[in-house]
Amino acid sequence: PMQTSFGCNMLALNGGRPEQLTLRTFLTNFIDFREEIVARRTAYELRKARERSHVLCGLAVAVSNVDEVVATIRGSADAADAREKLMTRRWPAHDIAEYIQLIDDPTHT
């Protein structure tokens, strides 16, 4: 035969409820679901990359000002005091200033 047909039970969860779907509705719902998953995953990965970039920018600033960082750490009474001094001081970041602005820009997605 040139044409074959067969029956299929297209039962699926749609909005948390089981429904009998047509092939077109089933595919449309699946594509919508995958788009939502990909968008969520991409937003999560972007958020994690931005968090990581803040750490890397901090390390770049520390490396470019290594003498001052070491002097601040050695001049501190303990680790907590050193951390407080390092965090409150305004460090020059001329080399990576444009990258920091790019990271902090919420419209750059």
C-alpha distances in whole Angstrom, upper triangle without the diagonal:
4,6,7,11,13,17,20,24,25,29,31,35,36,40,40,39,35,33,29,28,25,23,25,29,28,28,31,33,32,33,36,37,37,39,41,41,42,44,46,46,47,50,51,51,53,56,56,56,59,61,61,62,65,66,66,68,70,70,71,74,75,75,76,79,80,83,84,81,83,86,85,84,87,89,87,89,86,82,81,84,83,79,81,83,80,78,80,81,80,79,78,75,75,73,70,71,68,65,67,66,63,62,64,62,60,58,57,54
4,7,10,14,17,20,24,25,28,31,34,35,38,39,38,35,32,28,27,24,22,23,27,26,26,28,31,30,31,34,35,35,36,39,39,40,42,44,44,45,48,49,49,51,54,54,54,57,59,59,60,63,64,63,65,68,68,68,71,73,73,74,77,77,81,82,79,81,84,83,82,85,87,86,87,84,80,80,82,81,77,79,81,78,76,78,79,77,76,76,72,72,70,67,68,65,63,64,64,60,60,62,60,58,56,55,51
4,7,10,14,16,20,21,25,27,31,31,35,36,34,31,28,25,23,20,18,20,23,23,23,25,28,27,28,31,32,32,34,36,37,37,40,42,42,43,45,47,47,49,51,52,52,55,57,57,58,61,62,62,63,66,66,67,69,71,71,72,75,76,80,80,77,79,83,81,80,83,85,84,85,82,78,77,80,79,75,77,79,76,73,76,77,75,74,74,70,71,68,65,66,63,61,62,62,58,58,59,58,55,53,52,49
4,7,10,13,17,18,22,24,28,29,33,33,31,28,26,22,21,18,16,19,22,21,21,24,26,25,27,30,30,30,33,35,35,36,38,40,40,42,44,45,45,47,50,50,51,54,55,55,57,60,61,60,62,65,65,66,68,70,70,72,74,75,78,79,76,78,81,80,78,82,84,82,83,80,76,76,78,77,73,75,77,74,72,74,76,74,73,73,70,70,68,65,66,63,60,62,61,58,57,59,57,54,53,52,48
4,7,10,13,15,18,21,25,26,29,30,28,25,22,19,17,15,14,16,19,18,19,22,23,23,25,27,28,28,31,33,33,34,37,38,38,40,42,43,44,46,48,49,50,52,54,54,55,58,59,59,61,64,64,65,67,69,69,71,73,74,78,78,75,77,80,78,77,80,82,80,82,78,75,74,77,75,72,73,75,73,70,73,74,73,72,72,69,69,67,64,64,62,59,60,60,56,55,57,55,53,51,51,47
4,7,10,12,16,19,22,23,27,28,26,22,20,16,16,14,13,16,18,17,18,21,22,22,24,26,27,27,30,32,32,33,36,37,37,39,41,42,43,45,47,47,48,51,52,53,54,57,58,58,60,63,63,64,66,68,68,70,72,73,76,76,73,75,79,77,75,79,81,79,80,76,73,72,75,74,70,72,74,71,69,71,73,72,71,71,68,69,66,63,64,61,59,59,59,56,55,56,55,52,51,50,46
4,7,9,12,16,19,21,24,25,22,19,16,13,13,12,11,15,16,15,17,20,20,20,23,25,25,26,29,30,30,32,34,35,36,38,40,41,42,44,45,46,47,50,51,52,53,56,57,57,59,62,62,63,66,67,67,69,71,72,76,75,72,74,78,76,74,78,79,77,78,75,71,70,73,72,69,70,72,70,67,70,71,70,70,70,67,68,66,63,63,61,58,59,58,55,54,55,53,51,49,49,45
4,6,9,12,16,17,21,21,19,15,14,10,10,10,9,13,14,12,14,17,17,17,20,22,22,23,25,27,27,29,31,32,32,34,37,37,38,40,42,43,44,46,48,48,50,52,53,54,56,58,59,60,62,63,64,66,68,68,72,72,69,71,74,72,71,74,76,74,74,71,67,67,69,68,65,66,69,66,64,66,68,67,66,67,64,65,63,59,60,57,55,55,55,52,50,52,50,47,46,46,42
4,6,9,13,15,18,18,16,12,10,7,8,9,10,14,13,11,14,17,16,16,19,21,20,22,25,25,25,28,30,30,31,34,35,36,37,39,41,41,43,45,46,47,49,51,52,53,55,57,58,59,61,62,63,65,67,67,71,71,68,70,73,71,69,73,74,72,73,69,66,65,68,67,63,64,67,65,62,64,66,66,65,66,63,64,62,59,59,57,54,54,54,51,49,50,49,46,45,45,42
4,6,10,11,15,15,13,10,8,6,5,7,7,11,10,8,11,13,12,12,16,17,17,18,21,22,22,24,26,27,28,30,32,32,34,36,37,38,40,42,43,44,46,48,49,50,52,54,55,56,58,59,60,62,64,64,68,68,65,67,70,68,66,70,71,69,70,66,63,62,65,64,60,61,64,61,59,61,63,62,62,62,59,60,59,55,55,53,50,51,50,47,46,47,46,42,42,41,38
4,7,9,13,12,10,7,6,5,6,9,10,13,11,9,12,14,12,13,16,17,16,18,21,21,21,24,26,26,27,30,31,31,33,35,36,37,39,41,42,43,45,47,48,49,51,53,54,55,57,58,59,61,63,63,67,67,63,66,68,66,65,68,70,67,68,65,61,60,63,62,59,60,62,60,57,60,62,61,61,62,59,60,59,55,55,53,50,50,50,47,45,46,45,42,41,41,38
4,6,10,9,8,5,6,7,7,10,11,13,10,8,11,12,10,10,14,14,13,15,18,18,18,21,22,22,23,26,27,28,30,32,33,33,36,37,38,39,41,43,44,46,47,49,50,51,54,55,56,58,59,60,64,63,60,62,65,63,61,65,66,64,64,61,57,56,59,59,55,56,59,56,53,56,58,57,57,58,55,56,55,51,51,49,47,47,46,43,42,42,41,38,38,38,34
4,6,5,5,4,6,9,9,13,14,15,12,10,13,13,10,11,14,13,12,14,17,16,16,19,21,20,22,25,25,26,28,30,30,31,34,35,36,37,40,41,42,44,45,47,48,50,52,53,54,56,57,58,62,61,58,60,63,60,59,62,64,61,62,58,55,54,56,56,52,53,56,54,51,53,55,55,55,56,53,55,53,50,50,48,45,45,44,42,40,40,39,36,36,36,32
4,5,5,6,6,9,9,12,13,14,10,9,12,11,8,10,13,11,10,14,15,14,16,19,19,19,21,24,24,25,27,29,30,31,33,35,35,37,39,40,42,43,45,46,48,49,51,52,54,55,57,58,61,60,57,60,62,60,59,62,63,61,62,59,55,54,56,56,52,53,55,53,50,52,54,54,54,55,52,53,52,49,48,46,44,43,43,40,38,39,37,34,34,34,31
4,6,8,9,13,12,15,17,17,13,12,15,13,10,12,14,12,11,14,15,14,15,18,18,18,20,23,23,23,26,28,28,29,32,33,33,35,37,39,40,42,43,45,46,48,49,50,52,54,55,56,59,58,55,58,60,58,56,60,61,58,59,56,53,51,54,53,50,50,53,51,48,50,52,51,51,52,50,51,51,47,46,45,42,41,41,38,36,36,35,32,32,32,29
4,7,9,13,14,17,18,19,15,14,17,16,12,14,17,15,13,16,18,16,16,20,20,19,21,24,24,24,27,29,29,30,33,34,34,36,38,39,41,42,44,45,47,48,50,51,53,54,56,56,60,59,55,58,60,58,56,60,61,58,59,56,52,50,53,53,49,50,53,51,48,50,53,52,52,54,51,53,52,48,48,46,44,43,42,40,38,38,37,34,34,35,31
4,6,10,12,15,17,18,14,14,17,16,13,15,18,16,15,18,20,19,19,23,23,23,25,27,28,28,30,32,32,34,36,37,38,40,42,43,44,46,48,49,50,52,54,55,56,58,59,60,63,62,59,62,64,62,60,64,65,62,63,59,56,54,57,57,53,54,57,55,52,54,56,56,56,57,55,56,55,52,51,50,47,46,46,43,41,41,41,37,37,38,34
4,7,9,13,15,16,13,12,15,16,13,14,18,17,16,19,21,20,20,24,25,24,26,29,29,29,32,34,34,35,38,39,40,41,44,45,46,48,49,51,52,54,55,57,58,60,61,62,65,64,61,64,66,64,62,66,67,64,65,62,58,57,60,59,56,56,59,57,54,56,59,58,58,59,57,58,57,54,53,52,49,48,48,45,43,44,43,39,39,40,36
4,6,10,12,14,11,10,14,14,12,14,17,16,16,19,21,20,21,24,25,25,27,30,30,31,33,35,36,37,39,41,41,43,45,47,48,49,51,52,54,55,57,58,60,61,63,64,67,66,63,66,68,66,65,68,69,67,67,64,61,59,62,62,58,59,61,59,56,58,61,60,60,61,58,59,58,55,54,52,50,50,49,46,44,45,44,40,40,40,37
4,7,10,12,10,9,13,14,12,14,17,17,17,20,22,22,23,26,27,27,29,31,32,33,35,37,38,39,41,43,44,45,47,49,50,51,53,55,56,57,59,61,62,63,65,66,69,69,66,68,71,68,67,71,72,69,70,67,64,62,65,64,61,61,64,62,59,61,63,62,62,63,60,61,60,56,56,54,52,52,51,48,46,47,46,42,42,42,38
4,6,8,6,6,9,10,10,11,14,15,15,17,19,20,21,23,25,26,27,29,30,31,33,35,36,37,39,41,42,43,45,47,49,49,51,53,54,55,57,59,60,61,63,64,68,67,64,66,69,67,66,69,71,68,69,66,63,61,64,63,60,60,63,61,58,60,62,61,61,61,58,59,58,54,54,52,49,49,49,46,44,45,43,40,39,39,36
4,5,5,6,9,10,11,12,14,15,16,18,20,21,22,24,26,27,28,30,32,33,34,36,38,39,40,42,44,45,46,48,50,51,52,54,55,56,58,60,61,62,64,65,69,68,66,68,71,69,68,71,73,70,72,68,65,64,66,65,62,62,65,62,59,62,63,62,62,62,59,60,58,55,55,52,50,50,49,46,45,46,44,41,40,40,36
4,6,5,6,9,10,10,12,14,15,16,18,20,21,22,24,26,27,28,30,32,33,34,36,37,38,40,42,43,44,47,48,49,50,53,54,54,56,58,59,60,62,63,67,67,64,66,69,67,66,70,71,69,70,67,64,62,65,64,60,61,64,61,58,61,62,61,60,60,57,58,56,53,53,50,48,49,48,45,44,45,43,40,39,38,35
4,5,5,6,9,10,11,12,14,15,17,18,20,21,23,24,26,27,29,30,31,33,35,36,37,39,41,42,43,45,47,47,49,51,52,53,55,57,58,59,61,62,66,65,63,65,68,66,65,69,70,68,70,66,63,62,64,63,59,60,62,60,57,59,61,59,58,59,55,56,54,51,51,48,46,47,46,42,42,43,41,38,36,36,33
4,5,5,6,8,10,10,12,14,15,16,18,20,21,23,24,26,27,29,30,31,33,35,36,37,39,41,42,44,46,46,48,50,51,52,54,56,56,58,60,61,64,64,61,64,66,64,63,67,68,66,67,64,61,59,62,61,57,58,60,58,55,57,59,57,57,57,54,55,54,50,50,47,45,45,44,41,40,41,39,36,35,35,31
4,6,5,6,9,10,11,12,14,16,17,18,20,21,22,24,26,27,28,30,32,33,34,36,38,39,40,42,44,45,46,48,49,50,52,54,55,56,58,59,63,62,60,62,65,63,62,65,67,65,66,63,59,58,60,59,56,57,59,56,54,56,58,56,56,56,53,54,53,49,49,47,44,45,44,41,40,40,39,36,35,35,31
4,5,5,6,9,10,10,12,14,15,16,18,20,21,22,24,26,27,28,30,31,32,34,36,37,38,41,42,43,44,47,48,48,50,52,53,54,56,57,61,60,58,60,63,61,60,64,65,63,65,62,58,57,59,58,55,56,58,55,52,55,56,55,54,54,51,52,50,47,47,44,42,42,42,38,37,39,37,34,33,32,29
4,5,5,6,9,10,11,12,14,15,17,18,20,21,23,24,26,27,29,30,31,33,35,36,37,39,41,42,43,45,47,47,49,51,52,53,55,56,60,59,57,59,62,60,59,63,64,62,64,61,57,56,58,57,53,54,56,54,51,53,54,53,53,53,49,50,49,45,45,42,40,41,40,37,36,37,35,32,30,30,27
4,5,5,6,9,10,11,12,14,15,17,18,20,21,23,24,26,27,29,30,32,33,35,36,38,40,40,42,44,45,46,48,50,51,52,54,55,59,58,55,58,61,58,57,61,62,60,61,58,55,53,56,55,51,52,54,52,49,51,53,52,51,52,49,50,48,45,44,42,40,40,39,36,35,36,34,31,30,30,26
4,5,5,6,9,10,11,12,14,15,16,18,20,21,22,24,26,27,28,30,32,33,34,36,38,38,40,42,43,44,46,48,49,50,52,53,57,56,54,56,59,57,56,59,61,59,60,57,53,52,55,54,50,51,53,51,48,50,52,51,50,50,47,48,47,43,43,41,38,39,38,35,34,35,33,30,30,29,26
4,5,5,6,9,10,10,12,14,15,16,18,20,21,22,24,26,27,28,30,31,32,35,36,37,38,41,42,42,44,46,47,48,50,51,55,55,52,54,57,55,55,58,60,58,59,56,52,51,54,53,49,50,52,49,47,49,50,49,48,48,45,46,44,41,41,38,36,36,36,32,31,33,31,28,27,26,23
4,5,5,6,9,10,11,12,14,15,17,18,20,21,23,24,26,27,29,30,31,33,35,36,37,39,41,41,43,45,46,47,49,51,54,53,51,53,56,54,53,57,58,56,58,55,51,50,52,51,47,48,50,48,45,47,48,47,47,47,44,45,43,40,39,37,35,35,34,31,30,31,29,26,25,25,21
4,5,5,6,9,10,11,12,14,16,17,18,20,21,23,24,26,27,29,30,32,34,35,36,38,39,40,42,44,45,46,48,49,53,52,49,52,55,52,51,55,56,54,55,52,49,48,50,49,45,46,49,46,43,45,47,46,46,46,43,44,43,39,39,37,34,35,34,31,29,30,29,26,25,25,22
4,5,5,6,8,10,10,12,14,15,16,18,20,21,22,24,26,27,28,30,32,32,34,36,37,38,40,42,43,44,46,47,51,50,47,50,53,51,50,53,55,53,54,51,48,47,49,48,44,45,47,45,42,44,46,45,44,44,41,42,41,37,37,35,32,33,32,29,28,29,28,25,24,24,20
4,5,5,6,9,10,10,12,14,15,16,18,20,21,22,24,26,27,29,31,31,32,35,36,36,38,40,41,42,45,46,49,49,46,49,52,50,49,52,54,52,54,51,47,46,48,47,43,44,46,43,41,43,44,43,42,42,39,40,38,35,35,32,30,30,30,26,25,26,25,22,21,21,17
4,6,5,6,9,10,11,12,14,15,17,18,20,21,23,24,26,27,29,30,31,33,35,36,38,39,40,42,44,45,48,47,45,47,50,48,47,51,52,50,51,48,45,43,46,45,41,42,44,41,39,41,42,41,41,41,38,39,38,34,34,32,29,29,29,26,24,25,24,21,20,20,16
4,5,5,6,8,10,11,12,14,15,16,18,20,21,22,24,26,27,28,30,32,33,34,36,38,39,40,42,43,47,46,43,46,48,46,45,49,50,48,50,46,43,42,44,43,39,40,43,40,37,40,41,40,40,40,37,39,37,34,34,32,29,29,29,26,24,25,24,21,21,21,17
4,5,5,6,9,10,10,12,14,15,16,18,20,21,22,24,26,26,28,30,31,32,34,36,37,38,40,41,45,44,42,44,47,45,44,48,49,47,49,46,42,41,44,42,39,40,42,39,36,39,40,39,38,38,35,36,35,31,31,29,26,27,27,23,22,23,22,20,19,18,15
4,6,5,6,9,10,10,12,14,15,16,18,20,21,23,25,25,27,29,30,31,33,35,36,37,39,40,44,43,40,43,46,44,43,47,48,46,48,45,41,40,42,41,37,38,40,37,34,37,38,37,36,36,33,34,33,29,29,27,24,25,24,21,20,21,19,17,16,16,12
4,5,5,6,9,10,11,12,14,15,17,18,20,21,23,24,26,28,29,30,32,33,35,36,38,39,42,41,39,41,44,42,41,45,46,44,45,42,39,37,40,39,35,36,38,35,33,35,36,35,35,36,33,34,33,29,29,27,25,24,24,21,19,20,20,17,17,17,13
4,5,5,6,9,10,11,12,14,15,16,18,20,21,22,24,26,27,28,30,32,33,34,36,37,41,40,37,40,42,40,39,43,44,43,44,41,37,36,39,37,34,35,37,34,32,34,36,35,34,35,32,33,32,28,28,27,24,24,24,21,19,20,20,18,18,17,13
4,5,5,6,9,10,10,12,14,15,16,18,20,21,22,24,26,26,28,30,31,32,34,35,39,38,36,38,41,39,39,42,44,42,44,41,37,36,38,37,33,34,36,33,31,33,34,33,32,32,29,30,29,25,26,24,21,21,21,18,16,18,17,15,15,14,10
4,6,5,6,9,10,11,12,14,15,17,19,20,21,23,25,25,27,29,30,31,33,34,38,37,34,37,40,38,37,41,42,40,42,39,35,34,36,35,31,32,34,31,28,31,32,31,30,31,28,29,28,24,24,22,20,19,19,16,14,15,15,12,13,12,9
4,5,5,6,9,10,11,12,14,16,17,18,20,22,23,24,26,28,29,30,32,33,36,36,33,35,38,36,35,39,40,38,39,36,33,32,34,33,29,30,32,29,27,29,31,30,29,30,28,29,28,24,25,23,20,20,20,18,15,16,17,14,16,15,12
4,5,5,6,9,10,10,12,14,16,16,18,20,21,22,24,26,27,28,30,31,34,34,31,34,37,35,34,37,39,37,39,36,32,32,34,32,29,30,32,29,27,29,30,29,28,29,26,28,26,22,23,22,18,18,19,16,14,16,16,15,16,14,11
4,5,5,6,9,10,10,12,14,15,16,18,20,20,22,24,25,26,28,29,33,32,30,33,35,33,33,37,38,36,38,36,32,31,33,31,28,29,30,27,25,27,28,27,26,26,23,25,23,20,20,18,15,15,16,13,10,12,13,11,12,10,8
4,5,5,6,9,10,11,13,14,15,17,19,20,21,23,25,26,27,28,32,31,28,31,34,31,31,35,36,34,36,33,29,28,30,29,25,26,28,25,22,25,26,25,24,25,23,25,24,20,20,19,16,15,15,13,10,11,12,11,13,12,10
4,5,5,6,9,10,11,12,14,16,17,18,20,21,23,25,26,27,30,30,27,29,32,30,29,33,34,32,34,31,27,27,29,27,24,25,27,24,22,24,26,25,24,25,22,25,23,20,20,20,16,15,17,15,12,13,15,14,16,15,13
4,5,5,6,9,10,10,12,14,15,16,18,20,21,22,24,25,29,28,25,28,31,29,28,32,34,32,34,32,28,27,29,27,24,25,27,23,22,24,25,24,23,23,20,22,20,17,18,17,13,13,15,12,9,12,14,13,15,13,11
4,5,5,6,9,10,10,12,14,15,16,18,20,21,23,24,27,26,24,27,29,27,27,31,32,30,33,30,27,26,27,26,22,23,24,21,19,21,22,21,20,21,18,20,18,15,15,14,11,10,12,10,6,8,10,10,13,11,10
4,5,5,7,9,10,11,13,15,16,17,19,20,22,22,26,25,22,25,27,25,25,28,29,28,30,27,23,23,24,23,19,20,22,19,17,19,21,20,19,20,18,20,20,16,16,17,13,12,14,13,9,10,13,13,16,14,14
4,5,5,6,9,10,11,12,14,15,17,19,20,21,24,24,21,23,26,24,24,27,29,27,29,27,23,23,25,22,19,21,22,19,17,20,21,20,19,20,17,20,18,15,16,17,13,12,15,14,10,12,15,16,18,16,16
4,5,5,6,8,10,10,12,14,15,16,18,19,23,22,20,23,25,24,24,27,28,27,30,28,24,24,25,23,20,21,22,18,17,20,20,18,17,17,14,16,15,11,13,13,9,9,11,10,7,10,13,14,16,14,14
4,5,5,6,9,10,11,12,14,15,17,18,21,20,18,21,23,21,21,25,26,24,27,25,21,21,22,20,17,18,18,15,13,16,16,15,14,15,13,15,15,11,12,13,10,8,11,11,8,9,12,14,17,15,16
4,5,5,6,9,10,11,12,14,15,16,19,19,16,18,21,19,19,22,24,22,25,22,19,19,20,18,15,17,17,14,13,16,16,16,14,16,14,17,16,13,14,16,12,11,14,14,11,13,16,18,21,19,19
4,5,5,6,9,10,10,12,14,15,18,18,16,18,21,20,20,23,25,24,27,24,21,21,22,20,17,19,19,16,15,18,18,17,15,15,13,15,13,11,13,14,11,10,14,14,11,14,17,19,21,19,19
4,5,5,6,9,10,11,12,14,17,17,15,18,20,19,19,23,24,23,26,25,21,22,22,19,17,18,18,14,14,16,15,14,11,12,9,11,10,7,9,11,8,7,11,11,10,12,15,17,20,17,19
4,5,5,6,9,10,11,12,15,14,12,15,17,16,16,19,20,20,23,21,18,18,18,15,13,15,14,11,10,13,12,12,10,11,9,13,12,10,11,14,11,10,13,14,12,13,17,19,22,20,21
4,5,5,6,9,10,10,13,13,11,13,16,15,15,18,20,20,22,21,18,18,19,16,14,16,16,12,12,16,15,14,12,13,11,14,13,11,13,16,13,12,16,17,15,17,20,22,25,23,23
4,5,5,6,9,10,13,13,12,14,17,17,17,20,22,22,25,24,21,22,22,18,17,19,18,14,15,17,15,14,11,11,9,11,9,8,11,13,11,11,15,15,14,16,19,22,24,22,23
4,5,5,6,8,11,11,10,13,15,14,15,18,19,20,23,22,19,20,20,16,15,16,15,11,12,14,12,11,7,7,6,9,8,8,10,13,12,11,14,16,15,16,19,22,24,22,24
4,5,5,5,9,9,7,9,12,11,12,15,16,17,20,19,16,17,17,13,13,15,13,9,11,14,12,12,8,10,9,12,12,12,14,17,15,14,18,19,18,19,22,25,27,26,27
4,5,5,9,10,8,10,13,14,14,16,18,19,22,21,19,20,20,16,16,18,17,13,15,17,15,15,11,11,11,13,11,12,15,17,16,16,19,20,19,21,24,27,29,27,28
4,6,9,9,9,12,14,14,16,18,19,20,24,23,21,22,22,18,18,19,17,14,16,17,15,14,10,9,8,10,9,10,13,16,15,15,18,20,19,21,23,27,29,26,28
4,6,6,6,9,10,11,12,14,16,17,21,21,19,20,19,15,15,17,14,11,14,15,12,11,8,8,9,11,11,13,14,18,17,16,20,22,21,22,25,28,30,28,30
4,6,5,6,9,10,11,12,14,16,19,19,17,19,18,14,15,17,14,12,14,16,14,14,11,12,12,15,14,15,17,21,20,19,22,24,23,24,27,30,33,31,32
4,5,5,6,9,10,11,12,14,18,18,17,19,18,14,16,17,15,13,16,17,14,15,12,13,15,17,17,18,20,23,23,22,25,27,26,27,30,33,36,34,36
4,5,5,6,9,10,10,12,16,17,16,17,15,12,13,15,11,10,13,14,11,12,10,11,13,16,17,18,19,22,22,21,24,26,25,25,29,31,34,33,35
4,5,5,6,9,10,11,14,14,13,14,13,9,10,12,10,7,11,12,10,12,10,12,13,16,17,17,19,22,21,20,23,25,23,24,27,30,33,31,33
4,5,5,6,8,10,13,13,12,15,13,10,12,14,12,10,14,15,13,15,13,15,17,20,20,21,22,26,25,23,26,28,27,27,31,33,36,35,36
4,5,5,6,9,12,13,13,15,13,10,13,14,11,11,14,15,13,15,14,16,18,21,21,22,23,27,27,25,28,30,29,29,33,35,38,37,38
4,6,5,6,10,11,11,12,10,7,9,10,7,7,11,12,10,13,12,15,17,20,21,22,22,26,25,23,26,29,27,27,30,33,36,35,36
4,5,5,8,8,8,10,8,5,8,10,8,8,12,13,12,15,14,17,19,22,23,23,24,28,26,24,28,30,28,28,31,33,37,35,37
4,6,8,9,10,12,11,8,11,13,11,12,15,16,15,18,17,20,22,25,26,26,27,31,30,28,31,33,31,31,35,37,40,39,40
4,7,9,11,12,9,8,12,12,10,11,15,15,14,17,17,20,22,25,26,27,28,31,31,28,31,34,32,32,35,37,41,40,41
4,6,7,9,6,5,9,10,8,10,13,13,13,17,17,21,23,26,27,27,28,31,30,28,31,33,31,30,34,36,39,39,40
4,7,8,6,7,11,11,11,13,15,16,17,20,21,24,26,30,31,31,31,35,33,31,34,36,34,33,37,38,42,41,42
4,6,5,6,9,10,11,12,14,16,17,20,21,24,26,29,30,30,30,34,32,30,33,34,32,31,35,36,40,39,40
4,5,5,6,9,10,10,12,14,15,19,19,22,24,27,28,27,28,31,29,27,30,31,29,28,32,33,37,36,37
4,5,5,6,9,10,11,12,14,18,19,22,24,27,28,27,27,30,29,26,29,30,28,27,31,32,35,35,36
4,5,5,6,9,10,11,12,16,17,21,23,26,27,27,27,30,29,26,29,31,28,27,31,32,36,36,37
4,5,5,6,9,10,11,14,15,18,20,23,24,24,24,28,26,24,27,29,26,26,30,31,35,34,35
4,6,5,6,9,10,13,14,17,19,22,23,22,22,25,24,21,24,26,23,23,27,28,31,31,32
4,6,5,6,9,12,13,17,19,23,24,23,22,26,25,21,24,26,24,23,26,28,31,31,32
4,6,5,6,10,11,15,17,20,22,21,21,25,24,21,24,26,24,23,27,28,32,32,33
4,6,6,8,9,12,14,18,19,18,18,22,21,18,21,23,21,21,24,26,29,29,30
4,6,8,9,13,14,18,19,18,17,20,19,16,19,21,19,18,22,23,27,26,28
4,6,9,13,15,18,20,19,18,21,21,17,19,22,20,19,22,24,27,27,29
4,6,10,12,15,18,17,16,20,20,17,19,22,21,19,23,25,28,28,30
4,7,9,12,15,14,13,17,17,14,16,19,18,17,20,23,25,25,27
4,6,9,12,12,11,15,15,13,15,18,17,17,20,23,25,25,27
4,6,9,9,9,13,14,12,14,17,17,17,20,23,25,24,26
4,6,6,6,9,10,9,11,14,14,14,17,20,22,21,23
4,6,5,8,10,10,12,14,15,16,18,21,23,21,24
4,6,8,9,10,12,13,15,16,18,21,23,20,23
4,6,5,6,9,10,11,13,14,18,19,17,19
4,5,5,6,9,10,11,12,16,17,16,19
4,5,5,6,9,10,11,14,15,13,16
4,5,5,6,9,10,13,14,12,14
4,5,5,6,9,12,14,12,14
4,5,5,6,10,11,10,13
4,6,5,9,9,7,10
4,6,8,10,8,10
4,6,9,9,11
4,6,6,8
4,5,7
4,6
4
